[in-house]
Structures are given as structure tokens and as C-alpha cells.
Amino acid sequence: MSSKFMKSAAVLGTATLASLLLVACGSKTADKPADSGSSEAKEITLYVEDQYKAYAETVAKAYEKESGTKVNIKSGDQLGGLDKLSLDNQSGQAADVMMAPYDRVGSLGTDGQLSEVKLSDGAKTDDKTKSLVTAADGKVYGAPAVIESLVMYYNKDLVKEAPKTFADLENLAKDSKYAFAGEDGKTSAFLADWTNFYYAYGLLAGNGAYVFGDNGKNPKDIGLANDGSIAGINYAKSWYEKWPKGMQDTEGASNLIQTQFQGGKTAAIIDGPWKAASLKEAKVNYGVATIPTLPNGKEYKAFGGGKAWVIPAGSKNVDGAQKFVNFLASTAQQKALYDATNEVPANTEAREYAVSKKDELTDAVVKQFKSAEPMPNISEMSTVWDPAKNMLFDAVSGKKDAKTAAEDAVKLIKETIDQKFGNK
């Protein structure tokens, strides 16, 4: 898995705004029934990211054999395809089925860019994955495909077993073997990119913060300046006081973390499933585990994410697309997707199959996902990323105290929501 899902958050703002502007002059085609008498009814188009092309070709053959429907495959950049969706829907160029990160599903659905999806019994969804594809209007706009969460990677050559608590990590930080060369009193025992809100959220949420109320659907209730958020930010600051100065470089910190971990100077890091490939390539003797429990004894509540199968509103064969989505979400096809990609299936039966393979990364993602919080998928989420990033940087660098930084960020988020979405 590439880091496309994580990066989707960064482009969400402009993409959502663009789709809002475009849909204002477009028409919703989601309710148009498919013309079952046309030749298109026996043909559908699947658009996937390049990395899924081999899997898509296999699944297309299996579906054609089972249903007689031909599946044409187009591949390209996932987010680029979603950013063009409004134009493609209007011009008739939209695919019948696509994949979309969960954080885009709700907003694209309520913007009129996606058709509703009926979740079949065979999809074996649970409440959490269902919430990831359910928009603020209560409608479902996708079938869950894969789940993701941040996890902890640790160096097996440096520590015998995975640290279980943040107290364990604090003890590692006292060990002189992790002293950072050239900066007195600084340690690289444990590193996390906590000026990036995507990475820091679990720390804040584990202390009682939240982005939006009503399970992420109420943008009028923002929980990023509550006591829990301030406690989480202050705990992050206590680590920044121990960490090398380069960790405050919001652009370069991720590279510093990677080089330190790959170079055997760091015992543990927090990152996503997509990090495993580069660590394997670098021949790091790493293990994967859930993120240690916080000083308050609670779980690190990282964002729960992943991707869903969606049906563009401009699909010329909505009925055929729905049938194909049911096939893709079935236990058999979800197992096949795991075998082909090692990405954790959203389907609960296929997830059990994945866990039975005794893969450390799969096991850690499944366990961490249980305490993960679904990332809000409403359009207003686009206003959160930049102010939250500035909030974290201002607090951990000492530019502002945590309370001021948090209150300033929430004020800016509220103002931006009013400007962008006040007429909704």
C-alpha cells in the first residue's frame, strides 16, 4: 500500500471545494435507473489505482465467468481520478466502479458525485466499517474494501519485545544508546511525526479529544480545544523537548524518522501499513505491534481508514455496477484481495481469514482498528488539516501554550466552515 490514503487528507480541501463548485452547475444522476436493455448492461468499467491492476484483471475474469458481464479495466492515479470525477460524471466519461478512501466517500456522496450503494449481506460489514461509508445524510455511498490504521514498528535488534506502554517508551528514552549525535540530551529512542495531525490524532483522541461531535457528523461541535486535546498536546510537547530539533521541521520530520529507524538509531516509530514495504527493502529486522497504551491507561485512538468500492453518479449501468460491487465485497473476493495485496479486508469473515495467516502487520492493523476512530468523511473535514497542523507545531515548538494554540485552531476551523459551508 502506498501512502496515498494518508496523503488524501492533504488534498481533500481543494478537491472538495472544486467538486462543490462543479456540482453546483451539474445535475445528480444517481437516481437514474440503468438501461437494462442496452449493450452497456453486459459491460462495466472498473477504474483502479495502478497497484491494483493485477488484482483487477483476475477479478474481472472471475466475474465475467460468473455473470457474463465484461469488465473493462482502466488504471491510473486514485486521487486524480476522484478529483476529475465531477467533470467525468458530467461528460459521460465516468467509470462504473472505482475505489475511494473513506474520507472522500461521504463528501463525494453528499456532493452528488456518487450513487447510493446497497450493502449486501455477503459484504459482512460491521458497525465501524459501515459508518466509514455512511454520509451525514445517513445514506451509504460505498462498500467497504480495506481497513487501515496506524501501528507501531519496532526494531527487533534493539528491543526484545514490543513496548506495551508509553512508560516503556519513556524508559527507552533514558538509555544513552539512543542519544542523538550532535545534540546534547536529545534522544531518538522513539519517534512519531506529531506535527502531522493524522499521526497525532490518536494521542489527542485517547485523552478525550474529537474532531466533530455525533461520531464525526456534526461540524458545529468541534472537540479539539477541550481538556483532553490540551492534555494530549502537552504530552506530545514533553517528547519534543527530548527529541532532536529536526523533529520540529514539519516537512522533513518524516525523513528524519525513517533514516533514524532504518539506521538502527531508533527502537520504535508510529506509522501506517504502507511503511512496511520500504522497511523490508531496507532489510530492517522489524516487528509490528499495536501502539502502546497512553499514560492515562487508555488506547491510542488513531484514525480508522482505508478504502471503499464506489459507484460514480455518472455510471451508465448503475444496476450492473451494484452487482459487481456485491461481488467485490463478498468474502471470497475479499480473501483474494488480501492474498494479492496483503491489505486487510473490511469484510469480517475475510478479516478472520487474514488474521489466520499469522502475519504481524495484519494482526496489528486488525487489533489497532478496534480502538481506531473513523475519520470524519463530511466535507467540513477539509478545513481541519492545516489549522490542526499549525496548532501542533505552535504548541510543541513553544510558540504558543497548548490551550491558546488549540483555541486559535478551533476558531479558525469554525470561521472557515462558516465561509465555505455557511449556506449548506
ABEGO torsion letter per residue (X at the ends): XBAAAAAAAAAAAAAAAAAAAAAAABBBAAABBBBAABAAAABBBBBBBAAAAAAAAAAAAAAAAAAGBBBBBBBEBAAAAAAAAAAAAAAGABBABBBBBAAAAAAAAAAGABBBBBBBAAAGBBAAAAAAABBAAGBBABBBABBBBBBBBBBAAABABBBABAAAAAAAAABAAABBBGBBGBBAABBBBAABAAAAAAAAAAAGBBABBGGGABAABBAAABAAAAAAAAAAAAAAAABBAAAABAAAAAAAAAAAAAAGABABBBBBAAAAAAAAAAGBBBBBBBBBBBAAGBBBBBBBBEBBBBBBAABABAAAAAAAAAAAABAAAAAAAAAAAGBBBABAAAAAAAAAAGBAAAAAAAAAAAABBBBBABAAAAAAAAAAAAAAAAAAAGABBAAAAAAAAAAAAAAAAAAAAAAX
